[in-house]
Amino acid sequence: MNHVDELISASLSNDLTDAEREQMNAHLARCERCRDTLAAFSDQRKLVSGMRHVPVPRDLAPRIRTGIENGRRPGVPWWRRPGGIMAIAASVTTAAVALLLAVLIFKPNSNIAVLNSPTTSASVQPSASAIPTESAIPTPTQSAPPSSPSPVAAGEPAGHFSYQLQNGAATLSFVRGDAATPIDLPAYGMPANASLSPDGGWLAFRIDGESSGLSQYYVLNMSDGRLTSLGESLPPTYSLGEELAWSSDSAFLAYSLTSRDSKSDAWLFTAADASVQQLTNTGDAYSGSWMAGDLHVLWVSRAASQPTSYLVQVEGEAVNPPFDPSTAAIETQPGVFGPLVAPDGKHAIFWRGTMGTPGGHWSFSQGGMPWLAEITGAGVDFANARQVFSTLAGGREMFRGASITWGPDSDAFAVWNAQWTGVPQGDRFPDSTRVYFGHVSNQELITAAETLDTPDTQGATSIIDVALAADGNHLGLTVQTAPGAEGGAYGPSAELRLITRGYGTDPDKVEVIGQGQTWSGPAVYPNIAQP
Amino acid sequence: MEDEVLSMAFQGRSTVDASPMSVPRTAEPSREAGFDRLFEEFSAPIYNYVLRMVADRDRAADITQDTFIKAYRKLDSLTDPASAKSWLYRIATNTAIDEMRRRKWVVRMDDDREPHAERPDGRPGAEAQVMATQVDERLQRALLRLNPDRRQCLLLSDLEDMSAQQIGDVMGLSYGAVRTLLCRARGDMRRHLATEGLTR
């Protein structure tokens, strides 16, 4: 596509200025290819505008009337309605899970010793509330999380989730080695995101596709198996606000929840008493990540046509959540959204661009692009940031959003679900179904050369999660490979693909976990760099 | 026509004796009259637009139903009659996108059928109708190969005859971004139509 193609396209809906029309006509007079394009686009418009009109179903008006009268919640598709697959999940018995969980997950292992052996048995107490409340929060844990994990084998995950819906029975497990330990939830869905605290004591995760249509967030105490509900949220859209961000000392987890009416706010989990509190109250705020160090300062961004990020302190007398981050900020950065600080605190990836709410949820509407900034003693050097996709033009060409994660080594990072609206460069770059694996030490950051090999993501209908190992050369890709079926005969399928990146022209090695009608992943890697 | 109808709707004046909707009679009459007008004016275009987005009549009906229920609940937020069309299409688009996003988890058993395929009419003399149906199905297949953003943009332009500015209002994009997106959509569609043998 070129500039003249765009003029030709716009001419069909009379979206040209006089000067543009003059320019287009002058070009058409001497260019046969563009005359062909005009003819093809015109034919196409006639075809689409002439598509057959299908009468509205006769029962539509009564259905709407009934819906209004009954106050039926709109937006719930057939497969989530009562009697759908989730009614089946609800029939799963509630077993005494925690003891088994603790014994199986935390059994000492010569290779993986991130987790402590159990010290107590306790019943799992998930919250059933829409938004976490004090009453829904379990009592404080009886044992402190482990503070000094042992190293794990290079590139090896500490474990992964496994979910299965088969012939009416739903199970969610955490798998480590050959041991699969069930996790009991009030309703089941597909695990889609997970983050282990740096000290290995807590595992935060998100479940999608549950009967309410909302994503459910939980945190698991890895010492005693207690489960705390972090709340529920509309699923992240365009991957914005999906971070589960642990502070470097594992004292806090920051995350974002979006209510049914699309109001987003930052929330905070405090490990010391397993409590949950709403951090912001503006309805347009997303938690970013923590600055390194013990000060517990967090980036929170407010989405707007021109977004702004605020550095806020979450402890201290001056802090009284929930608050408007603009009034609580110790630093304000207009034009910056979602800073994601590397574990070592030396770099941050963030977004610039104009935002809008095209799907009822915030995303970038113009110029959306991730950038990499250095962090110095003076803070994040946003002014001298580099574009992460160094070869892309920006401007009208933009990302709606993308998922980004840092590797524990603070050099590697991955980008996926890259929703690029511009001209693909060469062989479909960027592509939302591929994974880009960059390194800060590579001056070009991400180009098409940083695309993971084709077999790594082949057959994937979507990339669910990417987790990076501490050695900077291994990745755990969770890729959806098939949808599920109506009636609960079987659930959606996802494979966990453990990738060992090949050097030079060597192909990547791919180990696949969980083929068939199971959901395997996400993988969980220790969230610390190798010693 | 559209502005006139909607203007009356928001003033609560009714020009139709028997509303096809007959929404709850306990509610405020002017509000109901306004909603009835919206439904009467837009239910068919919205249904057809959504149908072309998802290529499934049942899903299109569900999404249209949810669109109008949401619209009813949000009616108070619509203060400018002139923006009613963009407002309603935005709700429909968002509802369809949400449904498509959720639906990626599960697919119905009968989804392997052709997209909203019609059974050929077996009556004598129906050849022209069969031909038209076949073209329609090939067009729909080409549309389905577009990514959702591009499909939506193309449909709003070519099916709904919206300007770049109106499409921007619906999709939350700038005027320039819509022009770029639309051009990409047309380029993709040109290739897909060629695959279906529908272009010169």
Interface residues (C-beta under 8 A of the other chain):
Chain A: M1 D5 E6 I8 S9 A10 L12 S13 N14 D15 T37 A39 A40 F41 D43 Q44 R45 L47 V48 S49 M51 R52 H53 V54 P55 V56 P57 L60 A61 R63 I64 R65 G67 I68 E69 R72 P74 G75 P77 W78 W79 R80 I85 M190 D208 G209 G213 P235 T237 T354 G356 T357 P358 G359 G360 S363 S365 Q366 R396 E397 M398 R400 T421 G422 V423 T461 S462 Q480 P483 G484 A485 E486 G487 G491 P492
Chain B: P20 M21 S22 V23 P24 F39 S43 A44 Y47 N48 L51 R52 R57 R59 A61 D62 T64 Q65 D66 F68 I69 K70 Y72 R73 T93 N94 T95 I97 D98 E99 R101 R102 R103 K104 W105 V106 V107 R108 M109 H116 A132 T133 V135 D136 L139 Q140 L143 D149 L154 L155 S157 D158 L159 D161 M162 S163 A164 Q165 V170 M171 G172 L173 S174 Y175 G176 A177 R179 T180 L181 L182 C183 R184 R186 G187 M189 R190 L193 L198 T199 R200
